[in-house]
């Protein structure tokens, strides 16, 4: 039996259970809130969601450390090229554009493959719920933009450091 209660819900639910136990003393009759039933039914999925969130946060920081290390190594490897370009008149923004273009292609290709897989996994996971929701395309666009922002910020920081060094000091090692 489904019963709709007015506010305050917890107090009215308690009164309903007391009244039903008095009305049917020889039977076990109890009412529960829909929220409580839903929480019990979806407890395993909530645990999975929390574990997935913690794994995502850990993977994000590992990815960030790898990205910073990779861009630092790449800029250090190409430091002589940067120095020669600076001596030949390239500005900081020209050097930055050179790196941005290269990495933007990599980020775009990575997202072209990763976002559809993510969409399918999330869609499959949402199908396990009784109440369905749609996946907004803007969410995936936001993920793409955040990814691009993080990568470009890392590149900007590394290239700025390399471009600030004296080209004579870099080329002098040859």
ABEGO torsion letter per residue (X at the ends): XBBBBBOBAAAAAAAAAAAAAAABAABBBBBBBAAAAAAAAAAAAAAAAAAAAAAAAAAAAAAAAAAAAAAAAAAAAAAAAAAAAAAAGBBAAAAAAAAAAAAAAAAAAAAAAAAAAAAAAAAAAAAABABBBBBBAAAAAAAAAAAAAAAAAAAAAAAAAAAABBAAAAAAAX
